[in-house]
Amino acid sequence: MLSGVAALVGAILFFWLGYRSIKFKNIKKEFEDKWCNSCGKAIKVGKDVFWCPDCGKSLTKFNDKHGKKASKI
């Protein structure tokens, strides 16, 4: 009986930790760097944001490795 309870608790803990890690990965990917041509700077915004919060113009994707702006969205 005790081993059955321990197995049940272990299974619940295993699936709960897996759910938390998947949820954390999704939260982590919500933001990305985008480039504003008008302001001339990179801005960290949500993936669903396409307009600069400062000037209101459209944003382009930003390639952080090379420090250059990339293709237009």
C-alpha positions as CSV (number, residue, x, y, z in Angstrom):
1,M,0.0,0.0,0.0
2,L,2.8,2.4,0.9
3,S,4.6,1.7,-2.3
4,G,1.5,2.4,-4.3
5,V,1.0,5.8,-2.6
6,A,4.7,6.6,-3.2
7,A,4.4,5.7,-6.9
8,L,1.3,7.9,-7.3
9,V,3.0,10.8,-5.6
10,G,6.1,10.3,-7.8
11,A,4.0,10.2,-11.0
12,I,2.1,13.4,-10.0
13,L,5.4,15.2,-9.2
14,F,6.9,14.0,-12.5
15,F,4.1,15.3,-14.6
16,W,3.8,18.6,-12.6
17,L,7.5,19.4,-13.1
18,G,7.1,18.6,-16.8
19,Y,4.2,20.9,-17.1
20,R,6.0,23.7,-15.3
21,S,9.0,23.4,-17.6
22,I,6.9,23.6,-20.8
23,K,4.9,26.6,-19.4
24,F,8.2,28.3,-18.5
25,K,9.6,27.8,-22.1
26,N,6.5,29.4,-23.6
27,I,6.7,32.4,-21.3
28,K,10.4,32.8,-22.1
29,K,9.7,33.0,-25.9
30,E,7.1,35.7,-25.7
31,F,9.6,38.6,-26.1
32,E,12.1,39.3,-28.9
33,D,14.3,42.2,-30.0
34,K,13.0,44.3,-32.9
35,W,14.5,47.2,-34.7
36,C,12.9,50.6,-35.2
37,N,14.3,52.5,-38.3
38,S,12.8,55.8,-37.2
39,C,14.3,55.7,-33.7
40,G,17.4,53.8,-34.7
41,K,17.4,51.4,-31.8
42,A,16.6,47.9,-30.8
43,I,13.5,47.4,-28.6
44,K,12.5,44.3,-26.7
45,V,8.8,43.8,-27.3
46,G,6.3,40.9,-27.5
47,K,6.1,38.8,-30.6
48,D,2.7,40.1,-31.4
49,V,3.9,43.8,-31.4
50,F,4.6,45.2,-34.9
51,W,4.7,49.0,-34.1
52,C,7.3,51.0,-32.2
53,P,5.9,52.0,-28.7
54,D,7.9,55.3,-28.9
55,C,7.2,56.7,-32.4
56,G,4.4,54.4,-33.8
57,K,6.2,53.3,-36.9
58,S,6.6,49.7,-38.1
59,L,9.4,47.5,-36.6
60,T,11.7,45.1,-38.3
61,K,13.3,41.9,-36.9
62,F,16.7,42.4,-35.2
63,N,19.6,40.0,-35.6
64,D,21.3,40.2,-32.2
65,K,24.3,38.0,-33.2
66,H,25.6,40.4,-35.8
67,G,24.2,43.6,-34.3
68,K,22.4,44.5,-37.5
69,K,18.8,44.8,-38.5
70,A,17.3,41.9,-40.5
71,S,14.5,41.5,-42.9
72,K,11.3,43.6,-42.6
73,I,8.4,41.9,-40.9
